[in-house]
């Protein structure tokens, strides 16, 4: 038993007449987000590279957030998560978000440890 797919994106802000138009709209959104990432990666504004948030440059946080936005939107639209029950959506979406945040935390802690070792020097163990 087939059902109609919703022909809207951004919670009904943009509505389309066909699936083809919707695919082009999604492509335009993902292209825009990718273009912002590329422009920021090429120009690297000093405001974003000199500002640190939680031990990491603001530019890196922007890249992580935009990548998560793209991943979420791809799964939301192309995997048709918007048509599923909320419990399944939360299980699929929040689990990777939690794991990515945990990975970022571990990388920041370990990177800080390595930085401190190189900054302060290391002691050669004498066995």
Secondary structure, DSSP 8 states (H G I E B T S, - for coil): -------EETTTTEE-SSHHHHHHHHHHHHHHHHHHHHHHHHH--HHHHH-EETTEEHHHHHHHHHHHHHHHHHHHHHS-GGGS-HHHHHHHHHHHHHHHHHHHHHHHHHHHHHHHHHHH-------
